[in-house]
Amino acid sequence: MKRIFLALFLLSWTLGAASQNVALGEKTPDLKVKSWLDDRMPVPGRTFLLVFFHSTSRPAVESLAHLQELGRKFGDRVNVVVVVRESPEAVGGIVRPYAEGNLTVAFDDSGRSFAAYDVQYLPFGVLVSAKGRALWMGNPRQLTEAILDSNL
């Protein structure tokens, strides 16, 4: 019985790893979005932190203040891009107070970017180099200034 359980566990773990669309050090999928909140796009040529977000996810909403703070401290080197699958009307009131400086909001109405990055939980963040390589990924609430600084 233990062997069967172990075999099933290993099989499910390897299938999950095989479906992962983003790997550290590898090229990331292109960000494909329909529009930007207030038509504010990130500064090209910089490292950026993509954060996949939904307004009904309490952890995602709670992460906005942390993202805003990271944006303020690293604004000259990092773009913070919050990616949502909701309409501007549905989410604008929640994210607009945080969308300042280099924190921008992208609307992925079709979910293409969510699918390309294989988002499994929210919030989910990926730090992407200016050359398009994944430097870090995980829950953005766990992204510290030290981790961010060491990847720049």
SULLIN-V765962 format. One line per field, one symbol per residue. burial: 1 if it has 9 or more other ideal C-beta (glycine too) atoms within 8 Angstrom, else 0. Layout:
burial=???
This chain:
burial=00000000000000000000010000010010100110000100011111111110101111110111011001100111111100000011011101100111111100001101111001111111100011111011101000110010
